[in-house]
Each structure stands twice: as structure tokens, then as C-alpha cells.
Amino acid sequence: MDVLWDTVPATSDGVTVREVADALAGRELAYTTVMTVLDRLAGKGMVQREREGRAWRYRAAASREAHIARLMLDALDLGGSRDAALVRFARSVTGTEADVLRAALAAEAGMAPAERIETPTADRASRPDRAGEAAER
């Protein structure tokens, strides 16, 4: 996946098995191994492929960031309390990472960063236009 994410722009038609194998030359993988892995990734929906003559062209189905976000959401679904896991995660991030999260949450809520609410859960529940949103989350 790193080869696809690092070498294939979103606007590209993708890369062939040979191009991926060449990019992984330092790992001494057989062409058929690379072909099998790409085929399995296509079967799982992680890569998209298009026929070009006798070969296939592969590209990532989602960005690296989208894939990581999906992994994080899947991890939250592993059991226990999602809220507790989120709180523990929030306590473990750096100040800069926390700022990024705050800005993203403010943008998602349609608010300018200067309008951010310090206690979003309590405030959302008390505002009629946001009460439904709080229940959905």
C-alpha cells in the first residue's frame, strides 16, 4: 500500500504489478507474490484495478489518511466504552495534535476556530439546534 500511496497520484491511472515489484526491488519479492498481494487487496476493496491490455493497473481505493481513520474507527468498535477510549486517546495526544483535533471538530460543527466551545458535550445538549447532533454522536 505504501508504494501505491507514495508513487501514484490520485489523478493517475495507477501502476502495474511490474512497477510495484520494481519499487520493492530491495525486498527481493517474486513478481507473482506482488501480483497475489495486489489481487487480494483488490478483492478486499483496498485497491482499485483497471484492465490495460493484458495487464492490470492498480491504485489505492482511499487515501492513506482515510485508511488510517477507518482503522481508528474499527479499533473503537473492538469493545468496551467508545467514550472511555476516546477520552484516553485525547489525553495521550500532544498539544499540537490536540489543537488539530479542536480545529477539525470546530470546522465539522460549522464554527470558526475563534468560536470553539471549550465543553462541547454540555453546550450541545443545552442548545436546541445542536441537541439532535449530540444524540447522534
C-alpha positions as CSV (number, residue, x, y, z in Angstrom):
1,M,0.0,0.0,0.0
2,D,2.9,2.4,0.7
3,V,4.1,2.1,-2.9
4,L,0.6,2.9,-4.2
5,W,0.1,5.8,-1.7
6,D,3.7,7.2,-2.3
7,T,4.0,6.8,-6.0
8,V,0.6,7.0,-7.5
9,P,-1.1,10.4,-7.6
10,A,-4.9,10.4,-7.2
11,T,-5.3,11.5,-10.9
12,S,-3.1,8.7,-12.2
13,D,-4.3,5.6,-14.0
14,G,-2.3,3.5,-11.5
15,V,0.7,1.3,-11.6
16,T,1.3,-2.2,-12.9
17,V,2.4,-5.2,-10.9
18,R,5.9,-4.8,-12.6
19,E,6.1,-1.2,-11.4
20,V,5.2,-2.1,-7.9
21,A,7.7,-5.0,-7.9
22,D,10.4,-2.7,-9.2
23,A,9.6,-0.2,-6.4
24,L,10.0,-3.1,-3.9
25,A,13.3,-4.3,-5.5
26,G,15.2,-4.1,-2.2
27,R,12.9,-6.7,-0.7
28,E,13.6,-9.4,-3.3
29,L,9.9,-10.3,-3.7
30,A,8.9,-12.5,-6.6
31,Y,6.7,-10.9,-9.3
32,T,3.9,-13.5,-8.6
33,T,4.0,-12.6,-4.9
34,V,3.4,-8.9,-5.6
35,M,0.7,-9.9,-8.1
36,T,-1.1,-12.1,-5.5
37,V,-0.9,-9.4,-2.8
38,L,-2.4,-6.8,-5.2
39,D,-5.1,-9.2,-6.3
40,R,-6.0,-9.9,-2.6
41,L,-6.0,-6.2,-1.8
42,A,-8.4,-5.6,-4.8
43,G,-10.6,-8.4,-3.5
44,K,-10.8,-6.6,-0.1
45,G,-11.6,-3.3,-1.8
46,M,-8.4,-1.6,-0.7
47,V,-7.2,-1.1,-4.2
48,Q,-8.9,-0.5,-7.5
49,R,-7.8,-2.1,-10.7
50,E,-8.4,-1.5,-14.3
51,R,-7.5,-3.7,-17.2
52,E,-4.9,-2.3,-19.6
53,G,-4.3,-4.8,-22.4
54,R,-3.1,-8.0,-20.7
55,A,-2.1,-6.2,-17.5
56,W,-3.9,-4.6,-14.6
57,R,-3.3,-1.1,-13.3
58,Y,-3.7,-0.7,-9.6
59,R,-4.3,2.4,-7.4
60,A,-5.3,2.8,-3.8
61,A,-9.1,2.9,-3.3
62,A,-8.7,5.5,-0.5
63,S,-6.0,7.9,0.7
64,R,-3.6,6.8,3.5
65,E,-5.3,9.3,5.8
66,A,-8.8,7.8,5.1
67,H,-7.4,4.3,5.6
68,I,-5.9,5.3,9.0
69,A,-9.1,7.0,10.1
70,R,-11.0,3.8,9.2
71,L,-8.6,1.7,11.3
72,M,-9.0,4.1,14.2
73,L,-12.8,3.8,14.0
74,D,-12.6,0.0,13.7
75,A,-10.4,0.0,16.8
76,L,-13.1,1.9,18.7
77,D,-15.6,-0.8,17.8
78,L,-13.5,-3.6,19.4
79,G,-15.5,-3.4,22.6
80,G,-15.7,-1.6,25.8
81,S,-16.7,2.0,26.0
82,R,-16.0,4.2,22.9
83,D,-16.2,7.3,25.2
84,A,-13.6,5.9,27.5
85,A,-11.3,5.0,24.6
86,L,-11.8,8.5,23.1
87,V,-11.0,10.2,26.4
88,R,-7.9,8.1,26.9
89,F,-6.8,8.9,23.3
90,A,-7.4,12.6,23.8
91,R,-5.3,12.6,26.9
92,S,-2.4,10.9,25.1
93,V,-2.1,13.4,22.2
94,T,0.4,16.3,22.2
95,G,-0.7,19.9,22.5
96,T,-0.3,20.4,18.8
97,E,-2.3,17.3,17.9
98,A,-5.0,18.5,20.3
99,D,-5.1,21.8,18.5
100,V,-5.5,20.0,15.2
101,L,-8.4,17.9,16.6
102,R,-10.1,21.0,18.1
103,A,-9.9,22.8,14.8
104,A,-11.2,19.8,12.9
105,L,-14.1,19.4,15.3
106,A,-14.9,23.2,15.1
107,A,-14.9,23.0,11.3
108,E,-17.1,20.0,11.4
109,A,-19.5,21.8,13.6
110,G,-19.5,24.7,11.2
111,M,-17.9,27.1,13.6
112,A,-14.8,29.3,13.1
113,P,-11.9,28.4,15.3
114,A,-12.4,31.5,17.4
115,E,-15.9,30.4,18.2
116,R,-14.8,27.0,19.5
117,I,-16.7,25.8,22.6
118,E,-14.5,24.6,25.4
119,T,-17.0,22.0,26.7
120,P,-18.8,20.8,23.5
121,T,-20.9,18.0,25.0
122,A,-22.5,20.1,27.7
123,D,-23.0,23.0,25.4
124,R,-24.5,21.0,22.5
125,A,-27.0,19.3,24.8
126,S,-28.2,22.7,26.1
127,R,-28.6,24.3,22.6
128,P,-31.8,23.2,20.8
129,D,-30.3,23.4,17.4
130,R,-27.5,21.0,18.5
131,A,-29.4,18.7,20.8
132,G,-30.1,16.2,17.9
133,E,-26.5,16.3,16.9
134,A,-25.4,15.4,20.4
135,A,-27.7,12.4,20.5
136,E,-26.4,11.2,17.1
137,R,-22.8,11.2,18.3
